[in-house]
Amino acid sequence: MTTPRTEHLVLPGVLTAEQAAATVAGILAVQREDGAIPWFRGHHLDPWDHTEAAMALDSAGEHEAAARAYTWLARHQNEDGSWFAAYADGAFDDVTDRGRETNFVAYIAVGVWHHYLSTGDDTFLDGMWPTVYAAVEYVLRLQQPGGQIGWRREDDGTPTADALLTGSSSIHQALRCALAIAEQREEPQPDWELAVGALRHAIRRHPERFLDKDRYSMDWYYPVLGGALTGTEAKSRIEADWERFVVPGLGVRCVVPNPWVTGGESAELALALWAMGESDRALEILQSIQHLREAESGLYWTGFVFEDEAIWPRELTTWTAGSLVLAVAALGGHEATCAVFGGEQLPSGLEVDCCA
């Protein structure tokens, strides 16, 4: 194990250098030798959260461990370009959910681009290109006429046309990262540009094309985090439901009206705020969830039921720690993380009003 680079992960009231190193070590301790990063040992791995944790490792300079995580995905990709939704303890041959979720599949493009920007490793990027290409093609086969992305194929291959705003917003970011990879490799993908443009138009202008999940905080901030809403549109959306979802001093509700704040949603909101240029509010959110930190492991509890003052569930998840590390890295100026979540070096101005 290398010594993590943590100078950009020091943030007042959030992480000291020692705490940052402990959190990174906590994620590494969960990672299997084959590169898989489950939620925690004995729980399952899903491809999205596996990638989020790998990105956190890259942000701390643990590039070899992150590369092993992406190699795990490349080795175990399905023939159609997908991955299954859940693998028991990260074991590729013990699948517990054989559905294939589009936002889970797409997120590899974000991780691969982040790793490349962190390392400048052209050999890695070239080697991962077939995996990213196949994943994007799988996802776009579920794009609907209105631009939104159907969220899943069932075990029997049946596609689900219903689209989730959170999932489609995450896919919007992933497609832009995939286009950046294609551009870096001088392999333009005009069909992908049209697809992301139609998706952005659906997110910005047609909420009726998505399932109603208005109670979930992710549907509130993900259009901003995924880069579909920027500027005044982003600010208006965040302001409109701030008091509905944010519990001062405790974090962000996962679902209203439930009295439950969660670390992952809170850290992601902080990333969205940072992307909007509101670093002060982002810092306040990150400071507010330090009651979720477990000192011995350096990891974070998933959530807290504040009516009962109870940690629930009793699980320390790599993806919660990963999302916090990424938010701190953005605030700390880590170039690759800033580029991926701030939109730098990503294609912009892509919007297709093809289905108004």
N, C-alpha and C positions, 0 to 999 in steps of 0.2 A: 504494500500500500504506500502510495506517495503521501507527502504532506500537503494537504489541501491549501490552495491559495485563497486566503480569506480576507485580504485587506479590503476588498470592495464589498464584502459581506458583513462589515461592521456597521451597525446602524443604532444610534442612541435609543435606548428603551426597547430594542428588539433583539439584537445579537451583539455580543462581544466577539472578539476573535476566537476565544476559547469555545464559546457556545456555537459559533458557526462551524468550527472544526468538529465539534461533537455531533452536530446535526448531520453533517456530511458523512461522518463515520457511522452514524446510525443507519443511514441509507445503505452504505456499503456493507454493513453487517447483515442486512437482509438479502442483498443480492446473492444469487446462486453462482456457483463456479461457471456454469454455462452462460451466464450473462442475464438470466431472467431476474426481474425485480417484481415479486408479488407485493400485494398490499402490506402484508407482514407474513412471516414464516408460518405456514399452516393455513393461510387464507389463499385466495385466488389471485392470479395475474389477469389483468385486462390490458390490451395493447395501448390504450390511451394513457392510463396511469403509469404503466411501465415506461412509456416515452417521457412523460412529465418528470419522473424521477431521474431518468437518464440525462435530461436537459439540466437538471439541478447539479448533477455530478460534473457535467461539462463546465457549468458556471463557476465551479470551485476548482477547476483545473484537473479533475479526475478523468482525463480524456480516454485512457485505456479502458477503464471500467465502463464509461459511456459507450465506447465503440463496441464492447462485448454485448451490451444491451441491444444495439442495433443489429449486430451480427445474429443474435438470437432471433430477431424478427425475420431477417433475410433467410435464415435456415428453415424456418417453420412457416413460411407463407404458404397459403393454400394455392392450388393451381389457378383459381379464378382471381388471384391477387389479394384476397382477403386474409384476415385472421379470425379465429373464433372469439366469441365475446369473453370467455373465461376459461382459464387453465388452472387446475388445482395446484397450489403452491408453485406455480410457474413450470409445471411439468408438461412439456408439449404433447405428450401422449396420454394425458389425463384431462380431457376436455369436459368441463362441467356445464357449459352453455354453448351449444353449437350454432346459435344465431351468429350473424356476421353484421355488425353495426357499422354504418358508413363513417360516422365521425371517429370511431375507434381506428378504422382502417386508414383514413386520410391523415391522421396526426403524425404518421411517420415522416411526412414531408417537412413538417415543422422541426421535428427533432434532427433529421439529417441536415437540413440547412443550418440549424443552430450549431451542430457539431462542426460543420465545415467552416462556418464563420469563426468558431472558437479555435480551430486548429490550422486552417488553411490547407488541409490534407486533400489534395486533388485525387489521389489514389482511392481514398475512402469514398469520395463523392462519385467517382466513376464506378466503383464497385457496387454502390447502393442504388445507382440509377435504375437498373432493371426492376428492383424491388419497389422503388417509388413509382415508377411508370405503371407497373401492374396494379399497384394500390389505387392510384388516381383513376385508371381506366375502370376498375371495379366500382368505385364510388360514382363515377359519372354515368354508368349504366343505370343507376337508380335516380338520376335527375328527372324531375317531372316537367311537363310542358310549361308550367309557370315559373320555372327556375329553381324551385326548392328541391331538396334532396330527400328522397325516401329514406327512412332512418335505419332499415334493417332488412336482411333476408333471413327467413326462417331456416330451420335445420333442413327442410325438404327443398330448399331453394326458392320458395315462394317469396317474391319481393313485396315489401310493405310500401305502399305509396304515401302513407301519412308521413309528414315531415315535422321535425322538432326544430324550433327556433334556435335553441341552444346548440344542438348538433349541427345545424346548417351554418350557424355563425362560426363555429369552430372549423368547419370544412372550408368556409370562405378564407380564413387565415391559411389553412393548409394548402389550398389551391394556389394562393399567391406565393407561398414558399416553394411549391412545386414548379411554378413558372420561373421563379428566380433560379432554381437549380437548372432548369432547361436552358435558360439564358446563359448561365455560367458555362454550360457545356456546349453552347452554340447549337442547340437542337430546339428551335422554336416550336411551340405547340399552339397554333391559332385556335384549335377547337377548345382547348382548355381556357383560353382567354375569353371566348364567347360564353363558356359555361360559367366562369366566375362572374362575368358581367351580368348574366341573367340571374344568378344567385344573389348578387348584391342588390339588384333591383327588387327582387322579391322580398328580401329582408327589410329594405328601406321603405318600400311602398305598399306591400301587400301582406299585412299581418294575418289576414284571413286564410292565407295559404298554409298556415302552420297550425298544429294542434294547440288548443288553448291551455297553456301551462303558466298562466299569469301569476299564480300563487308562488312560483318558484323564483328565487332570486336570480338564478342563472339566466332565465329568460329576460330578466331586467338588464343585466350588465353585459351579457355575452355579445350582443350586436356591436357594442363598443370594444370589448376585448378582442373580438375577431376582426376588427378593422372595417366593418361594413358601415358603421356610423362614426363620423368624426366631427370635429368643430362644434358648431352650435347645435347640430342634431344630437351629438353625443351628450353635450352638457344638458340639454333639455330633457333627454331621457333619464339621465342619472338624477337630476334634481327632482323630477316628477315623483319618484318613488323612494327617495332617500329615507324619509321618516318611516315609511312602511317596512323597510327591510333592515335598516341599520339600528342596532341597539347600542346606544352610547356606552363606551367603556367595556363592552363585551364582544362585539363583532357583528357579523351579518347573519340574519336568519337564513336558514335553508329554504323554509316554506312558511308562508304566513297562513294562519295566525299562530303557528306552533311556537312555543317558547324555547326554541332550540337554535343556538348559533353554532356555526361550523367553521373550522379553520380554513379548509380549502376554498370555500366560497369567499371568505373574508380576504384571503391572500389574492385571489383572482380579482376581486373588486379593487384591491389596492393596485394591481397591475393595470387595470382599466383606467383608474384615476391618474396613475403616472402617465399613461399614454395620452391622456387629455391635457397634461401639463399641470396637474394638481398634486404635486408631490407632497405638499403639507398634509392634505387630507389622506393621501395614501399612507404616509407615515403614521398618522393617528390610528388608522384602521389596523395596521400591523402591530402597533404598540398595544392595542386593545385586546389582542388575542394571545398575549403572552401567558395568560392564566391557563392556556392549553398545553404549555410546554411541560414535558416530563424530564426532569433534570438528569436522571441517571442515564437515559438512552439518548437524550438530545432530540428525540422525536416529539411529535405533537399528537394529542388526542384528537380524534375526528370531530367531536362536538361536545356541547355543554348545554344541559337543560336548566335554564336559569331560574325557573319557578321552583324547582326542587334542589337547586345548587348541586347538580349531579353531573359527573362526567358520563356521557353516553354517546355511542357505545364505548365499551372499554377496549378500545383498539388504538394502537399507535401506527398510523399508516404512512408509508413512504411517500405517497402522493400528496398528503397534507404537508409534510415537511418539504417536499419538492416544490410545491407551489409557493410556499413561504420563501424558500431560498431564491427562487426566480424573481419574486417581487422585490426582495432585498437587493438582488444583483442589478435589477433595472434601476432602482433608486441609487445604487452605488456606481452606476455608469459602466457596467460590464458591457463591452461593445456588442458582442454577439446577441446577448439578451435584449439590449436596447434595440438592435436592428430588427429582431424578430417580432417583438411586441410593440415597437414604436413605428413599424412600417418602413424603416429605412432600408434601402436596397430591395424593396418589394415593388412590384408593378402597381401603379395607381391609375385612377381615371377609368377603370374598367367597369362599365355599366352598359347593359344592353336592355333597352326598353322594347323587348321583343314580344311581350305578352301582356301589355298594359290593358 
